[in-house]
Amino acid sequence: MRYTSLGSGSEGNALVVEATEGATTTRIMIDCGFGLREIERRLLARGLEPGSLSGILVTHEHGDHIGGVFKLARKHNVPVFLTTGTHAAVAHKIPDGMWVVRCDSHIPFGIGALQILPFPVPHDAREPVQFVMTDGARRLGVLTDLGEGTPHVHRMLSGCDALVLECNHCPDLLSESAYPYSLKMRISGRLGHLSNAAAAAVLKAVDRSRLKRVHAAHLSKQNNAPILAQMALAPILGWLPEEIGIADQSEGFDWEVIG
């Protein structure tokens, strides 16, 4: 099982997870907030043909997560999986004839060699979810775009081998930024985005006994810095700050293998 970020931040998000069973490879993209040409370019840079995707999972309807989903899916005939609430929020944007599957935010489902475990999160969207992905032996937790950890979030992320975790902002930088007050309140609220400290609190609350890889994701260019996220997470794990990976906006991060 392996995974790669194609970019993470307010300008677009996409993550690819891959598992092989026998001679069959299952390749899932979580979100696609990039334009068609750009996401095709980023896929090819990772050695992937866009038409090789087995499905696209959508976390929620915000443009930096869903903006390129339907164009990519329609061109390459890839099924799209999203919750009923997200579907309702974007139904008017879905082209006729699209291969769309509505899923329950609490019920696992399978796509090829991967089992998908969706779980609801507090965020200012219609029915937002995040995902744990497993091939039966290894677990990857993906947690971006939520305002705070919850007991259910902590349970779902416990026992993961790898974790992609939102570290959106530093509260001090956000407070001092030129953002309007209302936007600052939205970002820092319980339906907004995780601060570095809130991400560290999530990490502290989960069972980390199997955790070998952590990447900080969805960092704000204006209100955060990679070293601040790394320094917040590293003490929880007893790691050096540089051992925390960063999913940045321009490059994401290269393939990581969960052995």
C-alpha positions in Angstrom: 0.0 0.0 0.0 1.4 3.4 -0.9 0.1 7.0 -1.1 1.1 10.4 -2.5 -0.1 14.0 -2.2 -0.5 15.9 -5.5 -0.8 19.2 -3.6 -2.5 20.4 -0.4 -3.8 23.8 0.5 -6.4 26.4 -0.2 -5.6 26.4 -3.9 -6.3 22.7 -4.4 -6.1 19.3 -2.8 -5.6 15.8 -4.1 -4.2 12.6 -2.6 -3.8 9.2 -4.3 -3.8 5.9 -2.4 -2.9 2.6 -4.1 -3.0 -1.0 -3.1 -2.3 -4.2 -5.1 -4.0 -7.6 -4.7 -2.6 -10.3 -6.9 -2.3 -8.8 -10.4 -4.9 -6.1 -9.7 -4.0 -2.6 -8.6 -6.6 -0.3 -7.0 -5.9 3.4 -7.2 -8.1 5.9 -5.4 -7.9 9.7 -5.5 -9.2 11.6 -2.4 -10.5 15.0 -3.6 -9.5 17.0 -6.7 -9.4 20.7 -6.3 -7.2 21.4 -9.4 -8.2 22.2 -12.9 -8.2 19.3 -15.5 -4.9 20.1 -17.2 -3.2 20.7 -13.9 -4.4 17.5 -12.2 -3.5 15.5 -15.3 0.0 17.0 -15.2 0.4 16.2 -11.5 -0.8 12.6 -12.0 1.7 12.1 -14.9 4.5 13.6 -12.7 3.8 10.7 -10.3 3.9 8.1 -13.1 0.1 7.8 -13.2 -2.3 7.8 -16.1 -5.5 9.6 -15.2 -7.6 6.8 -16.6 -6.0 4.3 -14.2 -8.0 5.7 -11.3 -10.5 3.3 -9.8 -12.5 6.0 -8.1 -12.5 9.6 -6.7 -13.6 10.1 -3.1 -14.9 13.5 -2.2 -14.7 14.8 1.3 -17.0 17.8 0.9 -18.2 20.4 -1.6 -15.7 23.3 -1.1 -14.0 24.2 -4.4 -10.4 23.4 -3.3 -11.6 19.8 -2.9 -14.2 19.2 -5.5 -13.4 21.9 -8.2 -11.8 19.5 -10.7 -13.6 16.2 -9.7 -16.3 16.1 -12.4 -14.2 17.2 -15.3 -11.6 14.6 -14.5 -14.1 11.9 -13.8 -16.1 12.5 -17.0 -13.1 12.7 -19.3 -11.6 9.4 -18.0 -14.8 7.6 -17.0 -13.9 7.4 -13.3 -16.7 6.8 -10.6 -17.2 9.5 -8.0 -18.1 8.7 -4.4 -19.6 11.3 -2.2 -22.1 11.6 0.7 -25.8 12.3 0.2 -25.3 15.8 1.7 -22.4 16.6 -0.6 -24.3 15.3 -3.5 -27.2 17.6 -2.7 -24.9 20.6 -2.4 -23.3 20.0 -5.9 -26.1 18.2 -7.8 -26.6 21.2 -10.1 -22.9 20.9 -11.1 -22.9 17.2 -12.0 -23.0 16.5 -15.7 -25.6 14.2 -17.1 -24.4 10.6 -17.4 -21.8 10.9 -14.6 -20.9 7.8 -12.7 -21.8 8.9 -9.2 -22.1 6.8 -6.1 -23.7 8.2 -2.9 -22.2 6.7 0.3 -23.2 6.8 3.9 -20.8 8.8 6.2 -20.8 5.9 8.7 -20.8 2.8 6.5 -17.5 1.2 5.1 -17.4 0.2 1.5 -15.0 -1.5 -0.8 -13.3 -0.5 -4.0 -11.1 -3.3 -5.4 -8.3 -4.0 -3.0 -9.1 -1.1 -0.7 -11.7 -0.9 2.1 -12.9 2.7 2.7 -14.0 3.8 6.1 -15.7 7.2 5.9 -16.4 9.2 9.1 -18.2 12.5 9.7 -16.2 15.6 10.8 -17.2 19.1 12.1 -16.7 21.4 9.2 -18.8 24.1 7.6 -20.1 22.0 4.7 -23.3 20.0 4.0 -22.1 16.5 5.1 -18.3 16.5 5.2 -16.4 13.3 5.8 -12.8 12.1 6.0 -11.4 8.6 5.4 -9.4 5.7 6.7 -8.2 3.5 3.9 -7.0 -0.1 4.5 -5.8 -3.1 2.4 -6.6 -5.4 5.3 -3.2 -5.2 6.8 -2.2 -1.5 6.8 -4.3 1.6 7.6 -3.9 5.2 6.3 -5.8 7.9 8.0 -6.6 11.1 6.1 -7.9 14.1 8.2 -8.1 17.6 6.6 -10.8 20.3 6.9 -12.3 20.1 10.3 -12.5 22.5 13.2 -11.8 20.2 16.1 -11.2 16.6 16.9 -14.1 14.5 18.3 -14.1 11.2 20.2 -15.4 9.5 17.0 -12.6 11.1 14.9 -10.1 9.8 17.5 -11.5 6.3 17.4 -11.4 6.2 13.7 -7.8 7.3 13.5 -6.5 5.0 16.2 -4.3 2.2 15.1 -3.2 3.8 11.8 0.2 3.0 10.2 0.3 6.4 8.5 -1.6 9.7 8.9 -2.1 12.8 6.8 -3.2 15.4 9.3 -4.4 19.0 8.8 -2.2 21.7 10.4 -3.9 24.7 8.8 -2.8 27.7 10.9 -0.9 29.2 13.8 -3.4 31.1 15.9 -1.0 34.0 16.4 -0.3 34.4 12.7 -4.0 34.1 11.9 -4.8 36.8 14.5 -2.2 39.2 13.2 -3.1 38.6 9.5 -5.0 41.0 7.2 -7.9 38.5 7.0 -11.3 40.0 7.8 -12.5 39.3 11.3 -15.3 37.1 10.1 -12.9 34.9 8.1 -10.6 34.6 11.1 -13.5 33.5 13.2 -14.6 30.9 10.6 -11.1 29.4 10.2 -10.5 29.2 14.0 -14.0 28.0 14.9 -15.2 24.5 15.6 -16.5 24.2 12.0 -13.3 25.6 10.5 -9.8 24.3 10.3 -7.3 22.7 12.7 -4.6 24.9 14.2 -1.2 23.3 14.8 -2.0 22.9 18.5 -5.4 21.3 17.7 -3.8 18.9 15.3 -1.3 18.0 18.0 -4.3 17.4 20.4 -5.8 15.0 17.9 -2.5 13.2 17.5 -2.2 12.9 21.3 -5.7 11.5 21.6 -5.3 8.6 19.1 -3.7 5.2 19.5 -0.2 5.8 18.0 1.2 2.3 18.6 1.5 1.5 14.9 2.1 5.0 13.6 5.2 5.2 11.5 4.6 8.2 9.1 2.8 11.5 9.6 2.4 14.3 7.1 1.1 17.7 8.0 -1.4 18.9 5.3 -3.5 21.9 4.3 -1.1 24.4 5.7 -2.1 28.1 5.1 0.5 30.0 3.1 -0.3 33.2 5.0 -1.0 31.9 8.5 1.4 29.0 9.0 4.9 27.6 8.3 6.1 24.0 7.9 8.5 24.3 10.8 5.7 25.5 13.1 3.5 22.5 12.2 6.5 20.1 12.6 7.4 21.5 16.0 3.8 21.1 17.2 3.5 17.5 16.2 7.0 16.1 16.8 6.9 16.1 20.6 3.7 14.0 20.7 5.5 11.3 18.7 9.0 11.7 20.2 10.3 12.4 16.8 12.6 15.1 15.4 10.6 17.9 13.7 12.1 17.0 10.3 10.7 13.5 10.6 7.2 15.0 10.1 6.5 15.2 6.4 4.8 18.2 4.7 2.1 18.1 2.0 2.7 21.5 0.4 0.6 23.3 -2.2 2.9 23.1 -5.2 4.3 19.6 -4.9 2.4 17.7 -2.2 4.8 14.9 -1.4 6.2 11.9 -3.3 5.1 8.3 -2.9 5.2 6.9 0.6 5.1 3.1 1.1 3.4 1.6 4.1 5.2 -1.7 4.6 
